[in-house]
Amino acid sequence: MLLGDVFPNFEADSTFGRMKLHDFLRDSWGVLFSHPGDFTPVCTTELGRAAQLSPEFSKRNVKLMALSVDSLQEHHDWSKDIMAYNNTEPGSQFPFPIIADDRRELVEKLGMLDPEEKDHNGMPLSARCVFVIGPDKKLKLSILYPATTGRNFDEILRVIDSLQLTAHNRVATPVDWRPGNSVMVPPRIPETEAAMLFPAGVYTKDLPSGKKYLRYTPQPNTHQQRTTDGELETSHL
Ligand code: BEZ
């Protein structure tokens, strides 16, 4: 899977019932993330954190989906442990689907297997993959972690904020950017056009090379941008 590829419209059983990816996503963004196995410590902390942050993902119009090579029954049983780990009210429902791939069809098709990490039968487990899928069903970002390193879901929210901002505005986000921080004017935008596109101002840092490529501008409104004619254009998700 390369960035920009249309994500396969797979069909699978999940704790929310049978699902077909593109129908499930409709016009939302999606995060599909795999984990090595149910009833394991790091995975429990990860899915617990993802469940806590699920309202933050919903606010951004993002649907979460977890996946591993375990069965549907194991996912149902394990999700009760995760909710207990989170100290949620007994009986409350796990907030997003966990996809069952015990026949290993999806992990193989989507390249999610970790050859270094094996189950008790010596079969490779799923790695900790993160795929962010846009409303156009195209792959926007992928990150791959080994089984022994748990993910940071605050970072996944941060990259989604950047992906959504840069999907609607001709800007790029610098290192450690957070919503509200200044953003960067990409090198391909000429100076005259930049002045038109970013009426809040463009600050260019002087550098020993004399090249004017380090250009900052205040973060624009996520869905609004000036065209080169100076019109304010609003894009819709
Ligand atoms: C875990 O989730 O704790 C884990 C799973 C597989 C290998 C190592 C750690």
Residues whose N, C-alpha, C, O or C-beta is under 5 A from the ligand:
A	BS01	BEZ	P36 T40 P41 V42 C43 A147 T148
